[in-house]
Amino acid sequence: MLGCYDFCGHYEWTFAWLDDKGGHDLVREYWDEAIHRDSQTHARDLIMGQGFEGMKKYWSHTLDHEAAGFAIAHGDDVIRIDMLECPSKGFLIRNGLDQYPDYCDHCMGWIGPLMKEAGFVIDHEHNHRGRCWWEMRSRENLAPPSAPGELAGANDVRLRDDWKSGPIDHYERSTDADDKQCLAAVTSPCSHHPQADSPP
């Protein structure tokens, strides 16, 4: 039986294998079918049935169970998650596992379609080094993302000194893993296959 962290390496390898065998469309199909509509049906049931309250229940339980460094904040018609230390990406970095171009995309790959179906949009950024943030709002809410520290206070990952130490993938009101812009850091240009040099 695989431990939680060992699973991450096999997961990442699976994305690369699917990409090699069937291309990017097959990887996207896997994220939607195998994760969103199969392994995470409990998330789907909570969010489709309870909206923001379901999001809070799902992520507070799941991220605590995964021993992630995280914070959840919420306001009127918005929920925010700051991932300060992603155990999944951290495992890959510590063990030099780098088969798939952007492992972090799988989160948007299954969460995006779920949010779209449930009537929400996502603002999100990840820095390829085990840190990211998410803000989910109803589709009708046209408010921009919160300013750094505005909603999450000191837990806002954007306030960390190392947040912009490399390229950052940026999503605006999105529900699609491919709907992103790459924000290049001054010292580290964007690339299709970002490399992480040190653990988070």
N, C-alpha and C positions, 0 to 999 in steps of 0.2 A: 504494500500500500504506500502511495506517495504521500509525503508530508506536504503541508500547505505551501511551503517555500519551494521545495523541489518541483512542485507542479508548475511553478512559473516558468522554469526553463523549458519544460516540455510544451507548455502553452506557446511560448515564443517560437520554438522550433516548428510547431504545427503551423503557425501563420506563414513562416517562410516556406514550408513544404507545400502548402496549398497555393501560395503565390507562384512557386516554381511549376506546379502541375497544372494550374488552371488560371493563373493570372490574378490580378487585383480584384476583379469582379467575384471570383470564387472566395477570396478572403472576406470580402464584404458580406457575401451570402452566409458564410460561416458565422460571422459576428452576429448577424441578425437572427438566423435560424437556430444555431446551436447555443448561443448565449441568451439573447433577448427572448426568444420564443420557446426555449427549452430549460437551460440550467437556471435562468433567473426569472422563472414564472412567478415566484413569490414576490419579487420586486414589481413585476408587471401587475399582479393582482392588487398590491398595496397602492401603487401610484394611480392606476386606472380607477380604483375604487375610492381612494381617500385624498388624492391630490397632494398638496403640500404636507399634510399630516402623514400620509403614506411615505413620502420621501424622507421625512425626519425619522420615522420608525425604521425604514429600510437601512438608510445609511448610518444612522447611529449604531444600530446593531451590527451591521456587516463590518464597518470599519473598526469597531471595537474588537470584534471577533478576529479580525486579521492583524490586530496589534499595530494598526497604522497610527502615525502621528497626524491628527486631524482636528479640525474645529468646524462646527456647524453654527451658522447664524441665520436669522431670518427677520424679515420685516414685512410690511404690507405687500402681499402678492409677490414675494421673492424668497427663495431659500438659497443660501450660499454655503459652499463647502470649500475649505482650504485644506489641501493635502500638504502637510509640512514634511512628512517623511513617508513616502510610499514604500511599503515593504516589498511589494511585487517588483517594481522597477529597481529598487535598491538591491534586491537579490541578484538581478541580472547584472547590474553594474559591478557588484562585489565579486561576482564569479566570471566576469569577462564574457558574458553571453550576449551576442549581438548578431543574430541571424536575420531578423526582420527589420526593414528600414525604420519603422517607428512603432514600437510596441505600444506606446501610449495611445495610439489611435484606436485601439480596440475598445477603449472605454466609450468614446464617442460613437464607435461603430455599433454598439448595442444600446447605449443609453439614448442616443439621438433618435432612432426610429421609435422607441418607446415614448419619448417625450412628444414627438410629433403626433403620434396617435392619441396621446392623452391631452393634447392641446397646449403644450408648453414649448418655449424656445430656450436656447442655452447660449450664454456668453461663457467662454472658457479659454484658458491658456495653460499650456504645459511647457516646461523648460527642458525636458529630456534628461533631467537629473533627479527625478523622484519627487518633484514638486509641481503642484498645479492648483488652479482654483476654478470653481464652477458657480454660476448664478443661473437659476432656473426661474422663469417668469411665465405667466400665462401669455398666450399668443397675442392677446389684445393689449397687453401692457407694453407700451413703447418706450419705457424708461431705459436709459443707457445703463451700463454696468456701474456699480458703485465706485467711488473714488477710493484709492488705497486707504485702508483704515476706517472708512466711513461706516461700513456694515459689520465687519469682522474685528474691528479694533486692532489690538496688538497681534492677533492671530492671523492677520492678513499676510499671506505668503509674499505678496508684492513688496512688503516692507523689509524683507530680509536683504542683507548686504549682497548675498550671492544670487539673488533672483535673476538678475540680468547678466550673469556671467557667461552666457552662451545664447544660441538662437532660441527663440520662443515661438511656438505655434499658437496662432490667435484665431478664435472663432467669434463671430458676432451674430446673435439671434439665429443660431444654426441648429440643425438636427441631422447633419450629414458629416461623416468623418472626413470627406474630401473637401469640404467647404471651409478651407482655412487659408490664412496668410502666414508667411514666415517672417517674423520680426528679427532682423539680424542684429546681434550685438556688435559693438564697435570692434571687439577683439576676436570675434568668432562668427564668420559669415554663415548664412543659411546653406544647407545642403540637403539633398534628398535623403541622405543617410547620416543623420547627426550621430556623433560619437560622444559617449560620456566617459570622461577621464578618471573620475573619482566618485566614490559612493557618496550619497546624500548625507 
